[in-house]
Amino acid sequence: MTDVSKRREFLKIGMGNAALAGGIGLVALNAQKAAAQSAPDSLLRTVIDRGHLIVGTGSTNAPWHFENDAGELVGMDITMGKILAKALFDDETKIEYVLQDAAQRVPNVITGKVDISIQFMTMSGARAQIIAFARPYYVEGVSLLTSPKGTMKSFDELLAGGANTRVSILQNVDAEAGVHEVLPEAQVMQIDTQANVIQALEAGRVDAAAVDLSTVKWLVARNADRYVDSGKSWRSMLYGAAVRQGDLDWLQFVNTAFTIAMFGHETALYDAAFKDYFGLDAPVRTPGFPTI
C-alpha cells in the first residue's frame, strides 16, 4: 500500500468513526461519489469517470517538454501533468498527451480537445479573458548566459564593460530596450532564432546571450564547461496551466493539486524535476505561517 493509499485509508476510518459517534453510520471516501457533487457539466467528473487525464503540451523545448534519449516525453511541464494525474488517480502514468503547437494551447482547451494545456504559457490579462489560468508553477524571466572562455562572465563584469559589452537576443520590437534595462550602454545584436542567439555566444561574437532564465539554468546544469550563469535575471513572467473558463470545480482541483505538490506534503515530484531541469534545490518549506 502506498503512503497516499495509507493516508486515504486512515481518513476513511477517521470519518467512519466520527460518523458512528453521531449515529449516522459509516462514511467512506470515494472519488467518484465526491466528484458527483460537482456541477453536472464539470470536467472534474468527466476526467475521473474517464480514468485518465488528457494534457496538451509540446515535445521540442527543453527543459519544459522534450524527448529524452529513451524517447520518453519529459520536462517540467510533463512533471506538472504527472502531479495532476497522481492527485486524480494516485497514478502519475494515467495521462494521454496531445502534442500541440504553441498556437493551439488556447484553442484546444476551449474546444475540449484537451483537459488542460501545460506548455510554458505566460500568464497575461489578454489570455485570461478567454481561458482560466491555474496557479503559477514557475516564475520565468530574462537572464544573461555567458561563456567560461569569455572575458566577461558575471553581470558586474558585463555592466562594467559599458559600450564594449555585446549582447545577443532574439529579434523582437522590444529587444534592445529590454537589454538596456539592465545594461544601458551595451551593444545589442538581434538574431533570428534562439539557437543562433546562443551560437553567437559560443562563437565569441558576443559577451552574453539574453535568453530565458530557465534556459540558462538548464544549459549551465548540464554543460558547466560551456556556459556560465551571469547571476542576473529580470522581467518576471508567470507560467501557468490553462483550463476552460466557467468550470470552478476543475480549476479549484488543479490549483489544489499544484499547491500541495509545491508547498504541501507531497513535493517529491516537483522537487525532483526542479533539481533535474534547473539544477536547483527547491526552497525548504517550513511548517507554520503560510508562504504560498
C-alpha positions as CSV (number, residue, x, y, z in Angstrom):
1,M,0.0,0.0,0.0
2,T,1.4,3.4,-1.0
3,D,1.8,6.3,1.5
4,V,-1.1,8.1,-0.3
5,S,-3.3,5.0,0.0
6,K,-2.5,4.6,3.7
7,R,-3.4,8.2,4.3
8,R,-6.7,7.8,2.4
9,E,-7.5,4.6,4.4
10,F,-6.7,6.5,7.6
11,L,-9.0,9.3,6.6
12,K,-11.7,6.8,5.7
13,I,-11.5,5.2,9.2
14,G,-11.4,8.5,10.9
15,M,-14.5,9.8,9.1
16,G,-16.3,6.5,9.8
17,N,-15.6,6.7,13.5
18,A,-16.8,10.3,13.5
19,A,-20.0,9.3,11.7
20,L,-20.6,6.4,14.0
21,A,-20.2,8.7,17.0
22,G,-23.0,10.8,15.5
23,G,-25.2,7.8,14.9
24,I,-25.4,8.1,11.1
25,G,-23.3,5.0,10.1
26,L,-20.0,4.5,8.3
27,V,-18.9,7.1,5.7
28,A,-16.4,6.0,3.1
29,L,-14.3,8.4,1.0
30,N,-14.8,7.7,-2.7
31,A,-13.5,10.0,-5.6
32,Q,-16.3,9.1,-7.9
33,K,-19.0,9.8,-5.3
34,A,-17.3,13.0,-4.3
35,A,-17.0,14.2,-7.9
36,A,-20.7,13.6,-8.4
37,Q,-21.3,16.5,-6.1
38,S,-19.6,18.8,-8.6
39,A,-21.5,20.6,-11.3
40,P,-23.0,18.1,-13.7
41,D,-21.0,19.5,-16.6
42,S,-17.7,19.9,-14.7
43,L,-14.7,18.4,-16.3
44,L,-13.7,17.0,-12.9
45,R,-16.5,14.5,-13.2
46,T,-15.6,13.7,-16.8
47,V,-11.9,13.1,-16.1
48,I,-12.5,10.9,-13.1
49,D,-15.1,8.8,-14.9
50,R,-12.8,8.5,-18.0
51,G,-10.0,7.2,-15.9
52,H,-7.2,9.3,-17.4
53,L,-6.1,12.9,-17.9
54,I,-5.7,14.5,-21.3
55,V,-2.8,17.0,-21.3
56,G,-1.9,19.3,-24.2
57,T,1.8,20.1,-24.4
58,G,4.8,20.1,-26.7
59,S,7.9,18.0,-27.3
60,T,10.6,20.2,-28.6
61,N,11.5,22.8,-25.9
62,A,13.9,21.6,-23.1
63,P,13.6,21.9,-20.2
64,W,9.9,22.2,-20.4
65,H,8.8,19.4,-22.7
66,F,11.1,17.2,-24.8
67,E,12.0,13.6,-25.5
68,N,14.9,12.1,-23.6
69,D,17.4,9.5,-25.0
70,A,14.9,6.7,-24.5
71,G,12.2,8.6,-26.5
72,E,10.2,9.4,-23.4
73,L,8.4,12.7,-23.0
74,V,9.9,14.5,-20.1
75,G,10.3,18.1,-18.8
76,M,8.9,20.4,-16.2
77,D,5.6,20.8,-18.0
78,I,5.3,17.0,-18.2
79,T,6.0,16.7,-14.5
80,M,3.1,19.1,-13.7
81,G,0.9,16.8,-15.7
82,K,2.1,13.8,-13.7
83,I,1.4,15.7,-10.5
84,L,-2.2,16.3,-11.6
85,A,-2.7,12.7,-12.6
86,K,-1.4,11.5,-9.3
87,A,-3.8,13.7,-7.4
88,L,-6.6,12.4,-9.6
89,F,-5.9,8.7,-9.6
90,D,-2.9,8.1,-7.3
91,D,-1.1,7.1,-10.5
92,E,1.1,9.6,-12.4
93,T,1.0,7.5,-15.5
94,K,-2.7,7.9,-16.2
95,I,-2.2,10.6,-18.8
96,E,-2.8,10.9,-22.6
97,Y,-0.6,13.6,-24.1
98,V,-1.8,15.6,-27.1
99,L,1.3,17.2,-28.8
100,Q,0.3,20.6,-30.0
101,D,1.9,23.8,-31.4
102,A,2.1,26.7,-29.1
103,A,-0.7,28.4,-31.1
104,Q,-3.0,25.5,-30.2
105,R,-2.6,25.9,-26.4
106,V,-5.7,28.0,-26.0
107,P,-8.0,26.7,-28.8
108,N,-7.5,23.0,-27.7
109,V,-8.7,23.9,-24.2
110,I,-11.7,25.9,-25.5
111,T,-12.8,23.2,-27.8
112,G,-12.3,20.4,-25.2
113,K,-9.7,18.6,-27.2
114,V,-7.6,18.6,-24.0
115,D,-8.5,18.8,-20.4
116,I,-5.6,21.2,-19.7
117,S,-2.7,22.9,-21.6
118,I,0.6,22.7,-19.7
119,Q,3.1,24.2,-22.1
120,F,5.2,27.0,-20.6
121,M,2.4,29.5,-21.2
122,T,3.0,33.1,-19.9
123,M,0.0,34.3,-18.0
124,S,-1.5,37.6,-19.2
125,G,-4.6,39.6,-18.9
126,A,-5.4,39.2,-22.6
127,R,-5.2,35.4,-22.4
128,A,-7.1,35.3,-19.2
129,Q,-10.1,36.8,-20.9
130,I,-10.6,33.6,-23.0
131,I,-9.2,30.9,-20.7
132,A,-8.6,30.4,-17.0
133,F,-5.1,30.0,-15.6
134,A,-4.3,27.7,-12.7
135,R,-1.9,29.0,-10.1
136,P,1.6,29.7,-11.4
137,Y,4.1,26.9,-11.2
138,Y,7.3,28.8,-12.3
139,V,8.5,32.4,-12.5
140,E,10.3,32.9,-15.8
141,G,12.5,35.8,-16.6
142,V,15.1,37.2,-19.0
143,S,18.7,36.2,-18.0
144,L,22.2,36.6,-19.2
145,L,24.2,33.5,-20.3
146,T,27.9,33.9,-20.6
147,S,30.9,31.7,-21.6
148,P,33.8,30.4,-19.4
149,K,36.1,31.4,-22.3
150,G,34.9,35.0,-22.3
151,T,36.5,38.0,-20.5
152,M,33.1,38.9,-19.0
153,K,31.4,36.2,-17.1
154,S,29.5,37.9,-14.3
155,F,26.8,40.5,-14.5
156,D,29.1,43.0,-12.8
157,E,31.7,42.5,-15.5
158,L,29.2,42.9,-18.2
159,L,27.9,46.1,-16.6
160,A,31.5,47.4,-16.2
161,G,32.1,46.8,-19.8
162,G,29.8,49.6,-20.8
163,A,29.7,50.2,-24.5
164,N,32.1,47.4,-25.1
165,T,29.7,44.8,-23.9
166,R,28.0,42.9,-26.7
167,V,24.7,41.0,-26.1
168,S,22.7,38.8,-28.5
169,I,19.0,38.4,-28.1
170,L,16.1,37.1,-30.1
171,Q,14.8,39.6,-32.6
172,N,11.7,41.5,-31.5
173,V,10.4,45.1,-31.2
174,D,11.3,45.4,-27.6
175,A,14.7,43.5,-27.7
176,E,17.0,46.5,-27.4
177,A,15.0,48.3,-24.8
178,G,14.9,45.1,-22.8
179,V,18.7,44.6,-22.7
180,H,19.2,48.3,-21.9
181,E,17.0,48.0,-18.8
182,V,20.0,46.3,-17.1
183,L,22.9,47.1,-19.5
184,P,22.2,50.6,-20.6
185,E,25.3,51.0,-22.8
186,A,25.6,47.5,-24.2
187,Q,25.7,46.8,-28.0
188,V,22.6,44.7,-28.8
189,M,22.7,42.1,-31.6
190,Q,19.2,41.0,-32.6
191,I,19.2,37.4,-34.1
192,D,16.6,35.4,-35.9
193,T,16.4,32.2,-33.7
194,Q,17.1,31.3,-30.1
195,A,19.6,28.7,-31.2
196,N,21.6,31.3,-33.1
197,V,21.4,33.7,-30.2
198,I,23.3,31.1,-28.1
199,Q,25.6,30.2,-31.1
200,A,26.7,33.8,-31.2
201,L,27.9,33.4,-27.7
202,E,29.7,30.2,-28.4
203,A,31.4,31.7,-31.4
204,G,32.7,34.6,-29.3
205,R,30.8,37.2,-31.3
206,V,29.0,38.4,-28.1
207,D,29.9,38.5,-24.5
208,A,26.4,37.4,-23.3
209,A,23.2,35.9,-24.7
210,A,19.9,37.2,-23.3
211,V,17.6,34.2,-23.0
212,D,15.0,32.7,-20.7
213,L,16.1,32.1,-17.1
214,S,15.0,28.5,-17.4
215,T,17.2,28.1,-20.5
216,V,20.2,29.4,-18.6
217,K,19.6,27.1,-15.6
218,W,19.1,24.1,-18.0
219,L,22.3,24.7,-20.0
220,V,24.5,25.5,-17.1
221,A,23.3,22.5,-15.1
222,R,24.3,20.2,-18.0
223,N,27.2,22.0,-19.6
224,A,29.1,23.9,-16.9
225,D,32.2,23.7,-19.1
226,R,30.5,25.6,-21.9
227,Y,28.2,28.0,-20.2
228,V,28.1,30.3,-17.1
229,D,25.1,31.9,-15.3
230,S,26.0,35.6,-15.0
231,G,23.7,35.9,-12.0
232,K,21.3,38.4,-13.4
233,S,17.6,38.0,-14.3
234,W,14.8,40.4,-14.8
235,R,11.3,40.9,-16.3
236,S,9.4,38.3,-14.2
237,M,6.8,36.3,-16.1
238,L,4.4,33.7,-14.6
239,Y,3.9,30.3,-16.2
240,G,0.5,28.8,-15.7
241,A,-1.6,25.9,-17.0
242,A,-4.7,26.8,-19.0
243,V,-8.2,25.4,-18.5
244,R,-11.6,26.2,-19.9
245,Q,-13.4,29.1,-18.3
246,G,-16.6,28.7,-16.2
247,D,-15.6,25.4,-14.5
248,L,-14.8,26.3,-10.9
249,D,-14.7,22.7,-9.7
250,W,-12.0,21.7,-12.2
251,L,-10.0,24.9,-11.8
252,Q,-10.1,24.6,-8.0
253,F,-8.9,20.9,-8.2
254,V,-6.0,21.8,-10.4
255,N,-5.0,24.7,-8.1
256,T,-5.2,22.4,-5.0
257,A,-3.1,19.6,-6.7
258,F,-0.4,22.1,-7.7
259,T,-0.3,23.9,-4.4
260,I,0.1,20.6,-2.5
261,A,2.8,19.5,-4.9
262,M,4.8,22.7,-4.5
263,F,4.2,23.7,-0.9
264,G,2.4,20.9,0.9
265,H,3.1,17.3,2.0
266,E,3.7,15.7,-1.5
267,T,6.5,17.7,-3.0
268,A,8.7,14.8,-4.2
269,L,7.8,15.0,-7.9
270,Y,8.1,18.8,-8.1
271,D,11.3,19.0,-6.2
272,A,13.0,16.2,-8.3
273,A,12.0,18.0,-11.5
274,F,13.2,21.4,-10.3
275,K,16.6,19.9,-9.4
276,D,16.8,17.9,-12.7
277,Y,15.8,20.6,-15.1
278,F,17.1,23.7,-13.4
279,G,19.9,22.3,-11.3
280,L,18.5,23.9,-8.2
281,D,17.1,22.6,-4.9
282,A,13.6,23.8,-4.2
283,P,13.3,26.1,-1.1
284,V,12.7,24.3,2.2
285,R,9.1,24.5,3.3
286,T,8.7,25.4,6.9
287,P,5.6,24.5,8.8
288,G,3.8,27.4,10.4
289,F,2.8,30.7,8.7
290,P,1.7,30.0,5.1
291,T,4.1,31.4,2.4
292,I,2.2,30.1,-0.7
